[in-house]
Amino acid sequence: MTPLSITLISGFAHAGKTSVLLDLLHNEKPAHRCAVIMNDIAEVVTESHRVKHMLEKSNSVLLELPNGCICCTLDHIFTAAVEKIVESDIRHLFIEANATAEPFL
């Protein structure tokens, strides 16, 4: 089984997390299938449209988790998503967490 690389991007709102994510996705090896989990406490995951556009070129996956935090209210959904990704052929997981999240991986 090939190991899954995980990149966690976290920080304050409007700190450039999505820009960093887009740069990382741009530099990802084309043969590698990746997944992106974007989390926001708002009703809409901010800037996800930019990531969707980037992922259209590959067979990669975007999972948006709005309306809560991946370390508390959405922890069971987040954990289940990561477990499915680990069992798939995805080789790199990018996680963009909202500003209030405390990474627990």
C-alpha positions as CSV (number, residue, x, y, z in Angstrom):
1,M,0.0,0.0,0.0
2,T,1.4,3.4,-1.0
3,P,1.5,5.9,1.9
4,L,-0.8,8.9,1.8
5,S,0.9,12.3,2.0
6,I,-1.1,14.9,4.0
7,T,-0.7,18.6,3.8
8,L,-2.5,20.7,6.4
9,I,-3.1,24.4,5.7
10,S,-4.5,26.5,8.5
11,G,-4.5,30.1,9.6
12,F,-6.5,33.2,10.0
13,A,-9.2,34.3,7.6
14,H,-7.8,36.1,4.5
15,A,-4.3,35.0,5.3
16,G,-3.7,33.4,1.9
17,K,-4.5,29.8,2.7
18,T,-6.3,29.2,-0.6
19,S,-3.5,30.8,-2.6
20,V,-1.0,28.5,-0.9
21,L,-3.3,25.5,-1.7
22,L,-3.6,26.5,-5.4
23,D,0.2,26.8,-5.7
24,L,0.6,23.4,-4.1
25,L,-2.0,21.8,-6.4
26,H,-0.3,23.5,-9.4
27,N,3.0,21.8,-8.5
28,E,1.5,18.4,-7.7
29,K,2.7,15.6,-9.9
30,P,0.2,15.1,-12.7
31,A,0.2,11.3,-12.3
32,H,-0.8,11.6,-8.6
33,R,-4.5,11.7,-7.8
34,C,-5.2,14.0,-4.9
35,A,-8.0,15.1,-2.7
36,V,-8.8,18.4,-1.1
37,I,-10.9,19.0,2.0
38,M,-11.9,22.6,2.5
39,N,-13.6,23.5,5.8
40,D,-15.4,26.8,6.7
41,I,-17.6,27.8,9.6
42,A,-19.8,29.8,7.2
43,E,-22.6,28.4,5.1
44,V,-20.4,28.5,2.0
45,V,-16.8,27.4,1.7
46,T,-15.1,30.6,0.6
47,E,-12.9,30.4,-2.5
48,S,-13.8,26.7,-3.3
49,H,-14.7,27.7,-6.8
50,R,-11.0,28.5,-7.5
51,V,-10.0,25.1,-6.2
52,K,-12.7,23.4,-8.3
53,H,-11.4,25.1,-11.4
54,M,-7.9,23.8,-10.7
55,L,-9.1,20.3,-10.0
56,E,-11.1,20.1,-13.3
57,K,-7.8,19.2,-15.1
58,S,-7.3,16.1,-13.1
59,N,-9.2,13.2,-11.6
60,S,-8.9,14.7,-8.2
61,V,-11.6,15.2,-5.5
62,L,-12.9,18.2,-3.6
63,L,-14.9,17.8,-0.5
64,E,-16.4,20.9,1.0
65,L,-17.3,20.9,4.7
66,P,-19.3,24.1,5.5
67,N,-21.3,25.1,8.6
68,G,-18.9,23.9,11.3
69,C,-15.4,23.1,12.4
70,I,-13.6,19.9,11.5
71,C,-12.3,19.6,15.1
72,C,-15.7,19.7,16.8
73,T,-19.1,19.9,15.1
74,L,-17.9,18.1,11.9
75,D,-15.3,15.8,13.4
76,H,-17.2,12.6,12.6
77,I,-17.8,13.7,9.0
78,F,-14.2,14.8,8.6
79,T,-12.8,11.5,10.1
80,A,-15.1,9.4,7.8
81,A,-13.9,11.3,4.7
82,V,-10.3,10.9,5.6
83,E,-10.8,7.1,6.2
84,K,-12.4,6.8,2.7
85,I,-9.5,8.7,1.2
86,V,-6.9,6.5,2.9
87,E,-8.6,3.4,1.4
88,S,-8.7,4.9,-2.1
89,D,-6.1,5.3,-4.8
90,I,-5.5,9.0,-3.8
91,R,-1.9,9.7,-3.0
92,H,-2.0,13.2,-1.5
93,L,-4.6,14.8,0.7
94,F,-4.7,18.6,1.2
95,I,-6.7,20.0,4.1
96,E,-7.6,23.7,4.2
97,A,-9.0,24.2,7.7
98,N,-10.9,27.3,8.8
99,A,-9.3,29.9,11.1
100,T,-10.8,28.4,14.3
101,A,-9.8,24.8,13.7
102,E,-7.3,23.1,15.9
103,P,-5.5,20.4,13.9
104,F,-5.8,17.1,15.5
105,L,-4.3,14.7,13.0
